[in-house]
Amino acid sequence: MNERKNNRQDEEEKGDMKEVFYFEDDDEEEIFIDYYCVDCGCIDPVPEFIVAECAYDLEPGESPEFFCPECNGTLVRKEKPAEE
């Protein structure tokens, strides 16, 4: 009985010991790249770091393609950014 009580206390203590991480770059503004759907015309801003990660194995000058959240079509990179 006493052993179970100690195990329960250990679990409660572990739950109280949550680590909080603070990143130094939190104030940095995130950059978005506009992609548009060739099927429905939907414009979807994609974070630059996602585009960079997906373009890792591509040739220079190539852009990755993504799936449209509206119609599941193909998103391609816009030539010119949308007006803000």
DSSP file (Angstrom, degrees, kcal/mol; ACC not computed):
  #  RESIDUE AA STRUCTURE BP1 BP2  ACC     N-H-->O    O-->H-N    N-H-->O    O-->H-N    TCO  KAPPA ALPHA  PHI   PSI    X-CA   Y-CA   Z-CA
    1    1 A M     >        0   0    0      0, 0.0     4,-1.9     0, 0.0     5,-0.1   0.000 360.0 360.0 360.0 -47.0    0.0    0.0    0.0
    2    2 A N  H  >  +     0   0    0      1,-0.2     4,-1.9     2,-0.2     5,-0.1   0.852 360.0  55.4 -63.6 -34.9    2.8    2.4    1.0
    3    3 A E  H  > S+     0   0    0      2,-0.2     4,-2.1     1,-0.2    -1,-0.2   0.904 106.5  50.0 -65.9 -41.3    4.6    1.6   -2.2
    4    4 A R  H  > S+     0   0    0      1,-0.2     4,-2.3     2,-0.2    -1,-0.2   0.885 108.4  53.4 -62.3 -39.6    1.6    2.5   -4.4
    5    5 A K  H  X S+     0   0    0     -4,-1.9     4,-2.0     1,-0.2    -1,-0.2   0.901 108.7  49.1 -63.1 -41.6    1.2    5.8   -2.5
    6    6 A N  H  X S+     0   0    0     -4,-1.9     4,-2.3     2,-0.2    -1,-0.2   0.891 109.7  51.8 -65.5 -39.8    4.9    6.7   -3.3
    7    7 A N  H  X S+     0   0    0     -4,-2.1     4,-2.2     2,-0.2    -2,-0.2   0.907 109.4  50.0 -62.4 -42.0    4.4    5.8   -7.0
    8    8 A R  H  X S+     0   0    0     -4,-2.3     4,-2.1     1,-0.2    -1,-0.2   0.901 110.8  49.2 -64.0 -41.0    1.4    8.1   -7.2
    9    9 A Q  H  X S+     0   0    0     -4,-2.0     4,-2.3     2,-0.2    -1,-0.2   0.892 109.4  52.6 -65.3 -39.3    3.4   10.9   -5.5
   10   10 A D  H  X S+     0   0    0     -4,-2.3     4,-2.1     1,-0.2    -2,-0.2   0.914 109.7  48.7 -61.9 -42.6    6.3   10.4   -8.0
   11   11 A E  H  X S+     0   0    0     -4,-2.2     4,-1.8     1,-0.2    -2,-0.2   0.894 110.8  50.3 -64.5 -40.2    3.9   10.7  -10.9
   12   12 A E  H  X S+     0   0    0     -4,-2.1     4,-1.4     1,-0.2    -1,-0.2   0.891 109.8  50.6 -65.4 -39.1    2.3   13.8   -9.5
   13   13 A E  H  X S+     0   0    0     -4,-2.3     4,-0.9     1,-0.2    -1,-0.2   0.885 107.8  53.1 -66.0 -38.5    5.7   15.4   -9.0
   14   14 A K  H >< S+     0   0    0     -4,-2.1     3,-0.5     1,-0.2    -1,-0.2   0.889 106.9  53.0 -62.9 -38.8    6.7   14.6  -12.6
   15   15 A G  H 3< S+     0   0    0     -4,-1.8    -1,-0.2     1,-0.2     3,-0.2   0.824 107.4  51.7 -65.5 -31.5    3.6   16.3  -13.8
   16   16 A D  H 3< S+     0   0    0     -4,-1.4     2,-1.1     1,-0.2    -1,-0.2   0.682  94.1  76.1 -77.6 -18.3    4.5   19.4  -11.9
   17   17 A M    <<  +     0   0    0     -4,-0.9     2,-0.4    -3,-0.5    -1,-0.2  -0.425  62.4 157.6 -95.0  59.7    8.0   19.6  -13.4
   18   18 A K        -     0   0    0     -2,-1.1     2,-0.3    -3,-0.2    -3,-0.1  -0.686  35.9-133.9 -84.3 134.0    7.1   20.9  -16.8
   19   19 A E        -     0   0    0     -2,-0.4     2,-0.5     2,-0.0    -2,-0.0  -0.692  11.9-152.3 -89.7 141.0   10.0   22.6  -18.6
   20   20 A V        -     0   0    0     -2,-0.3     2,-0.5     2,-0.0    -2,-0.0  -0.960   8.6-159.1-113.9 126.3    9.4   25.9  -20.3
   21   21 A F        -     0   0    0     -2,-0.5     2,-0.5     2,-0.0    -2,-0.0  -0.889   3.3-164.7-108.0 133.7   11.6   26.8  -23.3
   22   22 A Y        -     0   0    0     -2,-0.5     2,-0.4     3,-0.0    -2,-0.0  -0.973   9.5-150.2-116.3 128.5   12.1   30.3  -24.5
   23   23 A F    >   -     0   0    0     -2,-0.5     3,-1.1     1,-0.1    -2,-0.0  -0.806  11.2-141.9-100.8 139.3   13.5   30.9  -27.9
   24   24 A E  G >  S+     0   0    0     -2,-0.4     3,-0.6     1,-0.2    -1,-0.1   0.780  97.8  58.4 -68.9 -26.9   15.6   34.0  -28.6
   25   25 A D  G >   +     0   0    0      1,-0.2     3,-1.4     2,-0.1    -1,-0.2   0.195  68.4 111.0 -91.6  17.4   14.2   34.5  -32.1
   26   26 A D  G <  S+     0   0    0     -3,-1.1    -1,-0.2     1,-0.3    -2,-0.1   0.778  74.9  55.4 -63.6 -26.3   10.5   34.8  -31.0
   27   27 A D  G <  S+     0   0    0     -3,-0.6    -1,-0.3     2,-0.1     2,-0.2   0.632  82.4 111.0 -81.3 -11.4   10.4   38.5  -32.0
   28   28 A E  S <  S-     0   0    0     -3,-1.4     2,-0.2     1,-0.1    -3,-0.0  -0.419  74.6-118.9 -68.7 132.3   11.5   37.8  -35.5
   29   29 A E        -     0   0    0     -2,-0.2     2,-0.3     1,-0.1    -1,-0.1  -0.511  26.0-123.5 -73.2 134.4    8.8   38.4  -38.1
   30   30 A E        -     0   0    0     -2,-0.2     2,-0.4     1,-0.0    -1,-0.1  -0.592  19.8-138.6 -81.0 138.9    7.8   35.3  -40.1
   31   31 A I        -     0   0    0     -2,-0.3    17,-3.1     2,-0.0     2,-0.4  -0.829  16.1-160.9-100.8 133.3    8.1   35.5  -43.9
   32   32 A F  E     -A   47   0A   0     -2,-0.4     2,-0.5    15,-0.3     0, 0.0  -0.896   6.6-151.9-115.1 144.6    5.4   34.0  -46.1
   33   33 A I  E     -A   46   0A   0     13,-3.1    13,-2.9    -2,-0.4     2,-0.3  -0.962  23.7-123.2-114.3 129.5    5.6   33.1  -49.8
   34   34 A D  E     -A   45   0A   0     -2,-0.5    44,-2.5    11,-0.2     2,-0.4  -0.554  29.4-178.7 -77.1 130.5    2.3   33.2  -51.8
   35   35 A Y  E     -AB  44  77A   0      9,-1.7     9,-3.3    -2,-0.3     2,-0.3  -0.952   8.8-157.2-121.3 145.7    1.3   30.0  -53.5
   36   36 A Y  E     -AB  43  76A   0     40,-2.9    40,-2.8    -2,-0.4     2,-0.4  -0.931  19.6-115.5-125.8 152.6   -1.8   29.7  -55.7
   37   37 A C  E  >  - B   0  75A   0      5,-2.3     4,-1.2    -2,-0.3    38,-0.2  -0.701  11.5-153.7 -85.8 129.0   -3.9   26.7  -56.7
   38   38 A V  T  4 S+     0   0    0     36,-2.3    -1,-0.1    -2,-0.4    37,-0.1   0.689  94.4  46.2 -73.9 -17.6   -3.9   25.9  -60.5
   39   39 A D  T  4 S+     0   0    0     35,-0.3    -1,-0.1     3,-0.1    36,-0.1   0.908 131.2  10.2 -90.6 -49.6   -7.3   24.3  -60.1
   40   40 A C  T  4 S-     0   0    0      2,-0.1    -2,-0.1     0, 0.0    -1,-0.0   0.543  92.0-120.7-112.5  -9.2   -9.4   26.6  -58.0
   41   41 A G     <  +     0   0    0     -4,-1.2    -3,-0.1     1,-0.2     2,-0.0   0.518  53.4 159.0  83.6   4.7   -7.3   29.8  -57.8
   42   42 A C        -     0   0    0     -6,-0.1    -5,-2.3     1,-0.1     2,-0.5  -0.363  34.1-140.8 -62.0 137.5   -7.0   29.8  -54.0
   43   43 A I  E     -A   36   0A   0     -7,-0.2    -7,-0.2    32,-0.1    -1,-0.1  -0.910  21.5-177.9-104.0 127.0   -4.1   31.8  -52.7
   44   44 A D  E     -A   35   0A   0     -9,-3.3    -9,-1.7    -2,-0.5     2,-0.4  -0.972  20.5-140.3-128.7 116.3   -2.3   30.2  -49.7
   45   45 A P  E     -A   34   0A   0      0, 0.0   -11,-0.2     0, 0.0    -2,-0.0  -0.632  20.0-162.8 -76.1 128.2    0.7   31.9  -47.9
   46   46 A V  E     -A   33   0A   0    -13,-2.9   -13,-3.1    -2,-0.4     5,-0.1  -0.931  25.7-108.1-112.4 132.4    3.3   29.3  -47.0
   47   47 A P  E >>  -A   32   0A   0      0, 0.0     4,-1.8     0, 0.0     3,-0.8  -0.300  25.6-125.4 -59.1 141.5    6.0   30.1  -44.4
   48   48 A E  H 3> S+     0   0    0    -17,-3.1     4,-2.7     1,-0.3     5,-0.2   0.850 108.1  58.0 -59.0 -37.3    9.4   30.5  -45.9
   49   49 A F  H 3> S+     0   0    0    -18,-0.3     4,-2.0     1,-0.2    -1,-0.3   0.836 105.4  50.9 -66.5 -29.9   11.0   27.9  -43.7
   50   50 A I  H <> S+     0   0    0     -3,-0.8     4,-2.3     2,-0.2    -1,-0.2   0.924 110.9  48.0 -68.8 -45.0    8.6   25.3  -45.0
   51   51 A V  H  X S+     0   0    0     -4,-1.8     4,-1.5     1,-0.2    -2,-0.2   0.916 112.3  49.9 -60.8 -43.6    9.4   26.2  -48.6
   52   52 A A  H  < S+     0   0    0     -4,-2.7    -1,-0.2     1,-0.2    -2,-0.2   0.903 110.8  48.9 -63.7 -41.7   13.1   26.0  -47.8
   53   53 A E  H >< S+     0   0    0     -4,-2.0     3,-0.9     1,-0.2    -1,-0.2   0.896 113.8  45.9 -65.0 -39.7   12.8   22.6  -46.2
   54   54 A C  H 3< S+     0   0    0     -4,-2.3     3,-0.4     1,-0.2    -1,-0.2   0.709 109.0  56.2 -77.1 -19.6   10.8   21.2  -49.0
   55   55 A A  T >< S+     0   0    0     -4,-1.5     3,-1.1    -5,-0.2    -1,-0.2   0.355  75.7 105.2 -91.2   5.5   13.2   22.7  -51.7
   56   56 A Y  T <  S+     0   0    0     -3,-0.9    -1,-0.2     1,-0.3    -2,-0.1   0.881  86.5  34.4 -56.6 -45.1   16.2   21.0  -50.2
   57   57 A D  T 3  S+     0   0    0     -3,-0.4    -1,-0.3    -4,-0.2    -2,-0.1   0.397  99.5 103.1 -93.2   2.5   16.6   18.2  -52.9
   58   58 A L  S <  S-     0   0    0     -3,-1.1     3,-0.1     1,-0.1    -3,-0.0  -0.411  78.9 -99.3 -84.6 161.4   15.4   20.4  -55.8
   59   59 A E    >   -     0   0    0      1,-0.1     3,-2.0    -2,-0.1    -1,-0.1  -0.382  54.8 -81.0 -70.5 155.3   17.5   22.0  -58.5
   60   60 A P  T 3  S+     0   0    0      0, 0.0    -1,-0.1     0, 0.0     3,-0.1  -0.364 120.0  23.8 -58.3 134.8   18.4   25.7  -58.1
   61   61 A G  T 3  S+     0   0    0      1,-0.4     2,-0.2    -3,-0.1    -2,-0.0   0.208  96.5 116.1  92.2 -14.8   15.5   27.9  -59.3
   62   62 A E    <   -     0   0    0     -3,-2.0    -1,-0.4    -7,-0.1    -4,-0.1  -0.610  51.3-152.5 -85.4 147.9   12.9   25.2  -58.7
   63   63 A S        -     0   0    0     -2,-0.2    -4,-0.1    -3,-0.1    14,-0.1  -0.934  19.6-112.4-118.3 144.4   10.1   25.6  -56.2
   64   64 A P        -     0   0    0      0, 0.0     2,-0.4     0, 0.0    13,-0.2  -0.349  26.4-132.3 -69.9 155.7    8.3   22.9  -54.3
   65   65 A E        -     0   0    0    -11,-0.1     2,-0.2    11,-0.1    11,-0.2  -0.860  22.5-168.0-107.8 146.7    4.6   22.2  -55.0
   66   66 A F  E     -C   75   0A   0      9,-1.6     9,-3.6    -2,-0.4     2,-0.4  -0.749  26.3 -97.2-125.7 172.4    2.0   21.8  -52.2
   67   67 A F  E     -C   74   0A   0     -2,-0.2     7,-0.2     7,-0.2     6,-0.1  -0.767  39.0-114.4 -94.1 138.6   -1.6   20.6  -51.9
   68   68 A C     >  -     0   0    0      5,-2.3     4,-1.5    -2,-0.4    -1,-0.0  -0.509  13.2-146.7 -70.7 132.2   -4.4   23.1  -51.9
   69   69 A P  T  4 S+     0   0    0      0, 0.0    -1,-0.1     0, 0.0    -2,-0.0   0.698  96.0  47.8 -72.7 -17.2   -6.3   23.2  -48.6
   70   70 A E  T  4 S+     0   0    0      1,-0.0    -2,-0.0   -28,-0.0    -3,-0.0   0.920 134.1   2.7 -87.4 -50.0   -9.5   24.1  -50.4
   71   71 A C  T  4 S-     0   0    0    -29,-0.0     3,-0.1     2,-0.0    -1,-0.0   0.392  90.6-115.4-123.3   1.3   -9.7   21.5  -53.3
   72   72 A N  S  < S+     0   0    0     -4,-1.5     3,-0.1     1,-0.1    -5,-0.0   0.705  72.2 135.6  66.8  21.1   -6.6   19.3  -52.8
   73   73 A G        -     0   0    0      1,-0.1    -5,-2.3    -6,-0.1     2,-0.5   0.048  63.8 -69.1 -80.0-163.0   -5.3   20.6  -56.1
   74   74 A T  E     - C   0  67A   0     -7,-0.2   -36,-2.3    -3,-0.1     2,-0.5  -0.831  39.2-153.4-100.5 125.3   -1.7   21.7  -56.8
   75   75 A L  E     -BC  37  66A   0     -9,-3.6    -9,-1.6    -2,-0.5     2,-0.3  -0.838  16.5-176.3 -94.0 129.8   -0.3   24.8  -55.3
   76   76 A V  E     -B   36   0A   0    -40,-2.8   -40,-2.9    -2,-0.5     2,-0.1  -0.885  34.9 -89.6-122.4 157.6    2.5   26.5  -57.2
   77   77 A R  E     -B   35   0A   0     -2,-0.3   -42,-0.3   -42,-0.2     2,-0.2  -0.420  40.4-123.6 -69.7 135.2    4.6   29.6  -56.3
   78   78 A K        -     0   0    0    -44,-2.5   -44,-0.1    -2,-0.1    -1,-0.1  -0.498   8.9-137.7 -74.3 146.3    3.2   32.9  -57.4
   79   79 A E  S    S+     0   0    0      1,-0.2    -1,-0.1    -2,-0.2    -2,-0.0   0.939  90.8  27.6 -68.4 -47.7    5.4   35.1  -59.6
   80   80 A K  S    S-     0   0    0     -3,-0.0    -1,-0.2     1,-0.0    -2,-0.0  -0.930  92.5-110.4-117.7 140.1    4.6   38.3  -57.8
   81   81 A P        -     0   0    0      0, 0.0     3,-0.1     0, 0.0   -48,-0.0  -0.274  38.1-102.9 -65.8 153.9    3.5   38.6  -54.1
   82   82 A A        -     0   0    0      1,-0.1     2,-0.1     2,-0.0   -48,-0.0  -0.341  44.9 -89.9 -70.6 156.7   -0.1   39.5  -53.3
   83   83 A E              0   0    0      1,-0.1    -1,-0.1    -2,-0.0     0, 0.0  -0.422 360.0 360.0 -66.0 142.8   -0.9   43.0  -52.1
   84   84 A E              0   0    0     -2,-0.1    -1,-0.1    -3,-0.1    -2,-0.0   0.444 360.0 360.0 -88.3 360.0   -0.7   43.4  -48.4
